[in-house]
């Protein structure tokens, strides 16, 4: 019973987090809400297909100058560098361009067979946990 009034072709992309499925010391309510978002997307994908697609992206540690990792680097660069080398197999923080390229892929027709998926982009953190 499709109660959604799907009119046009579209690709929806939501931002989740690796905290939805891994213990990365994020607040419990944040982690739970991201987990709920991923289940919502999986279920909704069946109702809006084939005209529309919906997916989510789960970033790990992404650097922005004024974000959490920018502030932590300013506070103690040695500590953050050590954490990166110990816990991120790629040995660096993610960058905005890493995310932008993935968002562009998912909204583009070259990903026309991808729906109901969550794509993790975390430099290998979740694979290590």
N, C-alpha and C positions, 0 to 999 in steps of 0.2 A: 504494500500500500504506500505508494509514493505521495506524500502530502506536500512535497516541495514543488513549487511552481518554477521549473527550470526553463528559462527562456533562451538564453544565449550560451555560446561557448565561452568557457573561462577556465583558468587555472588558479586555484587559491593556495597560498603558501603561508603557513603559520609558524611561529617560532616557539619551539619547545625548549628542552634543555637535557643535557646528560643527567641532570639531577632527577629526571622523571623515572629513571630505572637503576641508577647507581648511587651509592652513598658518597657524595662529594662534599659533605658537611654543609649543605644548603639547608635553609629553614624547611621544616617538615611541611608546612602549608604550601610553600612554593613548589616543592617536589611533588606533592599530591596533586596540585592543580595542573602541573605539566603532564603528569601521568593521565589525568582525566582528559586533558586536551587530546592526547594521542589516541585514546580509545574513541573519543567523539569523532575524530578525523577518520579513523578506520571504518566506523559505522556509517558516517555520513557519505563516505566515498561510494558506497553501494547505492545510495538514493539519488545522487546527482549525476552518476554516470549514465550514459556515455557522453553527454554533452559537456559536462564539467568534471574537472579533476580537483582533488584536494590532497595536500601533503603537508608534512611538517619537517622542520630542520631542528636538530638538537646540537647547538654549539657547546663546546667546552670552554676553555679559558681563552677569551678573546681580548686582545689588547686594544684599548683606546686611551689616549693621553689623560682624559679626565675620568675614566672608568675605574673600576676596582683594581685592575691589574696595573694601570698607569699610576694610581696612587700608591699601591704596594711597592712598585719599582722605585718610586721616589723616596719612600720610607726606608727601604732596605734592599738595595739592588742585589747584594750578595745572597741574601736569603731567598729571594725570588728566583734568581739564577740557579741556585742549588735545587730548589723545588722543581723547576723546569727540567733540569738534567736528570732528576730522580724519578719524576712521575709522568713526563710527556715523551713518549718514544720518538716523536719527530724532533724533539729538543728545541722547541720554540713555542711561544704563544701564538694563537691564531690571530689573523689580521682581518680587518674589515673586508679587504678584497677577496679573501678566502670565502667569506659568507656571500658577498655580492655575486661571485661567479656561480655559486650553488643556487642562489635564488633565481638568477637569470636562466640557468639550465632548467629549473622546474617550471618556470612560466613560459618557456619556449616550446615550440612544437617538437623539438628533438627529444623531449621527454614525454611524448604523447601516450606512452604505454605505462607511465608511472602514476599511480593513484593509490590513496590509502596508505601511503608509506611514510615512515619517519627516517630521515637520513641523518646519521650522526657525523658531525664534523668536529673532532676533538683532538686531533693529532695522535690518536691511539690511547688516550687516557682510559676510556671505558673498556677497551680490550685488555688493559693491564689490571683493572680492578677485579 
